[in-house]
């Protein structure tokens, strides 16, 4: 099969993808602490994996697609940065960087651009970029979050009824599936299992509702590679459905 990666094309091939109105997928993670048991690149590892999976799924479905290389560094709240492992990019710099990339892709002629959001602190930043691109170019890009795409399956099979915010069952399960050699099971602890399951979760950051001792919110002792695979498979299936709808949709003139 031909490469799905933007960077492995010649400029002639990229010009052909423009003519096909190809979908561009930009996986976006970050590098930050994930407790005692997970690698600091957890979000970026998930982003890279999902970018490839979705690119392959689109190609298999006959959609013209190119996948950009994963963004490995981004913005994290200061409460996370007190632990080692977070080479932080401030929020405005991060937004300007992503905006510049999308701006240049639109100027190349691409109009179907998917931001694959694999880090919670980026949600509002990427949506702001989405609106800034719309204001400048009248081009409407898409943001997709794998955790949201796979949430229906995760909510059915998770063992920790309170769910996962950071470094718990979901993310640990994903890395157990993608790169199990990077998980230190001997360092598992449930000391930061979520206890604040109140109506304020969501409207108020969990970081402000419960103190964390190890830098996570969740219970990794519940994790399994099988759960990770099921969630990521579901995210790929649902993501393909969304991208196909997006590709086929014609923006109003």
C-alpha positions as CSV (number, residue, x, y, z in Angstrom):
1,X,0.0,0.0,0.0
2,X,1.2,3.6,-0.7
3,X,2.5,5.5,2.3
4,X,-0.1,7.5,4.2
5,X,2.4,10.0,5.6
6,X,2.6,13.5,4.2
7,X,6.3,13.7,4.8
8,X,7.0,10.7,2.7
9,X,5.4,12.2,-0.4
10,X,7.1,14.3,-3.1
11,X,5.7,17.7,-3.8
12,X,4.3,16.4,-7.0
13,X,2.4,13.7,-5.0
14,X,1.2,16.3,-2.5
15,X,-0.2,18.4,-5.3
16,X,-2.2,15.4,-6.5
17,X,-3.6,14.9,-3.0
18,X,-4.7,18.6,-3.1
19,X,-6.6,17.9,-6.3
20,X,-8.3,15.0,-4.6
21,X,-9.4,17.2,-1.7
22,X,-7.5,14.8,0.6
23,X,-8.1,14.6,4.3
24,X,-5.1,15.7,6.4
25,X,-4.8,14.1,9.9
26,X,-2.6,15.8,12.5
27,X,-2.1,13.7,15.6
28,X,-1.5,15.9,18.7
29,X,-0.2,14.6,22.0
30,X,2.2,16.1,24.5
31,X,5.0,15.0,26.9
32,X,4.2,15.2,30.6
33,X,4.4,13.1,33.7
34,X,1.9,10.2,34.0
35,X,2.5,9.0,37.5
36,X,5.0,6.4,38.5
37,X,4.2,3.7,36.0
38,X,3.6,5.3,32.6
39,X,6.1,7.0,30.2
40,X,5.9,10.8,29.9
41,X,5.2,10.4,26.2
42,X,1.9,8.6,26.9
43,X,-0.4,11.1,25.2
44,X,2.0,11.3,22.2
45,X,2.3,7.6,21.9
46,X,-1.5,7.2,21.8
47,X,-1.7,10.1,19.3
48,X,0.9,8.5,16.9
49,X,-0.8,5.1,17.1
50,X,-4.3,6.6,16.4
51,X,-3.0,8.8,13.6
52,X,-1.7,5.7,11.9
53,X,-4.7,3.6,12.6
54,X,-7.1,6.3,11.3
55,X,-4.9,7.0,8.2
56,X,-4.9,3.3,7.4
57,X,-8.6,3.0,7.9
58,X,-9.3,6.0,5.6
59,X,-7.0,4.5,3.0
60,X,-8.8,1.2,3.3
61,X,-12.1,2.9,2.8
62,X,-10.9,4.6,-0.4
63,X,-10.6,8.1,1.1
64,X,-7.6,10.1,0.0
65,X,-5.6,10.8,3.2
66,X,-2.3,12.1,4.5
67,X,-1.1,11.8,8.1
68,X,1.3,14.4,9.5
69,X,3.9,13.5,12.0
70,X,2.7,13.6,15.6
71,X,3.1,16.7,17.8
72,X,5.0,15.5,20.8
73,X,5.1,18.7,22.9
74,X,2.3,21.0,24.0
75,X,0.7,22.8,26.9
76,X,0.2,21.4,30.4
77,X,-1.2,23.0,33.5
78,X,1.3,24.1,36.1
79,X,-0.1,21.6,38.6
80,X,1.3,18.8,36.4
81,X,4.6,20.6,35.7
82,X,5.7,20.4,39.3
83,X,6.9,16.9,38.6
84,X,9.7,16.1,36.2
85,X,9.0,15.1,32.6
86,X,7.1,18.1,31.1
87,X,9.0,20.2,28.6
88,X,6.1,22.7,28.4
89,X,5.0,25.0,25.5
90,X,2.9,27.9,26.8
91,X,-0.7,27.9,25.6
92,X,-0.5,30.9,23.2
93,X,2.8,29.7,21.6
94,X,1.2,26.2,21.1
95,X,-1.9,27.7,19.5
96,X,0.1,29.9,17.2
97,X,2.2,26.9,16.2
98,X,-0.8,24.8,15.3
99,X,-2.5,27.7,13.7
100,X,0.6,28.4,11.5
101,X,0.6,24.7,10.4
102,X,-3.1,24.7,9.5
103,X,-2.9,28.1,7.8
104,X,-0.1,26.9,5.5
105,X,-1.9,23.7,4.7
106,X,-5.0,25.7,3.7
107,X,-2.9,27.9,1.5
108,X,-1.6,24.7,-0.1
109,X,-5.2,23.9,-1.0
110,X,-6.2,21.4,1.6
111,X,-9.7,22.0,3.1
112,X,-10.4,18.8,5.1
113,X,-8.1,18.9,8.1
114,X,-8.6,16.8,11.2
115,X,-6.9,17.6,14.5
116,X,-6.5,14.4,16.6
117,X,-6.7,15.7,20.1
118,X,-5.0,13.2,22.5
119,X,-4.4,15.5,25.5
120,X,-7.1,17.0,27.7
121,X,-5.5,20.4,28.2
122,X,-5.5,21.0,24.5
123,X,-9.2,20.8,23.9
124,X,-10.1,24.5,24.2
125,X,-6.9,25.6,22.6
126,X,-7.5,23.5,19.5
127,X,-11.1,24.6,19.2
128,X,-10.0,28.2,19.4
129,X,-7.6,27.5,16.5
130,X,-10.4,25.8,14.6
131,X,-12.5,29.0,14.9
132,X,-9.5,31.3,14.0
133,X,-9.0,29.3,10.8
134,X,-12.7,29.5,10.0
135,X,-12.6,33.3,10.5
136,X,-9.5,33.8,8.3
137,X,-10.2,31.3,5.5
138,X,-13.9,30.2,5.7
139,X,-12.5,26.7,6.0
140,X,-13.9,24.5,8.8
141,X,-11.5,22.0,10.2
142,X,-12.4,19.1,12.6
143,X,-11.2,18.1,16.0
144,X,-11.6,14.5,17.2
145,X,-10.6,13.0,20.5
146,X,-9.9,9.2,20.6
147,X,-10.9,8.9,24.2
148,X,-14.3,10.4,23.4
149,X,-14.7,8.3,20.2
150,X,-14.1,5.1,22.3
151,X,-16.0,6.2,25.4
152,X,-19.1,4.1,24.8
153,X,-17.0,0.9,24.8
154,X,-14.8,2.1,27.7
155,X,-17.8,2.9,29.8
156,X,-19.2,-0.6,29.3
157,X,-16.0,-2.5,30.1
158,X,-14.1,-0.4,32.6
159,X,-13.5,-1.9,36.0
160,X,-13.0,1.4,37.8
161,X,-16.5,2.8,38.0
162,X,-15.3,6.3,38.5
163,X,-13.4,6.3,35.2
164,X,-10.1,7.8,34.2
165,X,-8.8,11.4,34.1
166,X,-5.0,11.0,33.9
167,X,-2.8,7.9,34.1
168,X,-5.6,5.6,35.3
169,X,-7.3,2.6,33.8
170,X,-7.9,4.1,30.3
171,X,-4.4,5.5,29.5
172,X,-2.6,2.6,31.2
173,X,-4.7,0.1,29.2
174,X,-3.9,1.9,25.9
175,X,-0.2,1.8,26.6
176,X,-0.4,-1.8,27.7
177,X,-1.8,-2.5,24.2
178,X,0.5,-0.2,22.2
179,X,3.8,-0.5,24.1
180,X,3.5,-2.8,27.1
181,X,7.3,-2.8,27.6
182,X,7.0,0.9,28.7
183,X,4.6,0.2,31.6
184,X,6.0,-0.4,35.0
185,X,3.4,-2.6,36.6
186,X,5.4,-2.8,39.9
187,X,4.7,0.9,40.4
188,X,0.9,0.6,40.2
189,X,-1.0,2.4,43.0
190,X,-4.7,3.2,43.6
191,X,-3.9,6.0,46.1
192,X,-5.2,8.5,43.6
193,X,-8.3,6.7,42.5
194,X,-11.0,9.3,41.8
195,X,-13.2,10.0,44.8
196,X,-14.8,13.3,43.8
197,X,-17.5,11.9,41.5
198,X,-19.7,14.9,42.0
199,X,-21.7,17.2,39.6
200,X,-18.7,19.6,39.7
201,X,-16.5,17.1,37.7
202,X,-16.3,18.6,34.2
203,X,-17.5,22.1,35.0
204,X,-14.6,22.3,37.4
205,X,-11.2,20.8,36.7
206,X,-10.7,17.5,38.6
207,X,-7.3,18.9,39.6
208,X,-9.1,21.5,41.7
209,X,-11.5,19.0,43.3
210,X,-9.1,16.4,44.6
211,X,-5.4,16.5,45.5
212,X,-3.1,14.0,43.8
213,X,-0.2,12.3,45.6
214,X,1.4,10.6,42.5
215,X,0.5,12.9,39.7
216,X,-2.5,10.9,38.3
217,X,-6.2,10.7,38.7
218,X,-7.5,7.1,38.4
219,X,-6.8,3.5,39.2
220,X,-4.2,1.8,36.9
221,X,-4.5,-1.4,38.9
222,X,-7.7,-2.0,36.8
223,X,-6.0,-1.7,33.5
224,X,-5.5,-4.4,30.8
225,X,-4.2,-4.6,27.3
226,X,-7.6,-6.1,26.3
227,X,-9.4,-2.9,27.5
228,X,-6.9,-0.7,25.6
229,X,-7.4,-2.6,22.4
230,X,-11.1,-2.5,22.6
231,X,-11.2,1.2,23.3
232,X,-8.7,2.0,20.5
233,X,-10.5,-0.3,18.0
234,X,-13.7,1.5,18.8
235,X,-12.1,4.9,18.5
236,X,-10.8,3.9,15.0
237,X,-14.2,2.6,13.9
238,X,-16.0,5.7,15.1
239,X,-13.3,8.1,13.9
240,X,-13.5,6.6,10.4
241,X,-17.3,7.2,10.4
242,X,-16.8,10.9,11.4
243,X,-14.0,11.5,8.9
244,X,-16.0,9.9,6.1
245,X,-19.0,12.2,6.9
246,X,-16.6,15.2,7.0
247,X,-15.0,14.3,3.7
248,X,-18.3,13.9,1.9
249,X,-19.8,17.1,3.4
250,X,-19.9,20.2,1.2
251,X,-19.5,23.4,3.0
252,X,-22.2,26.0,2.2
253,X,-21.1,28.8,-0.1
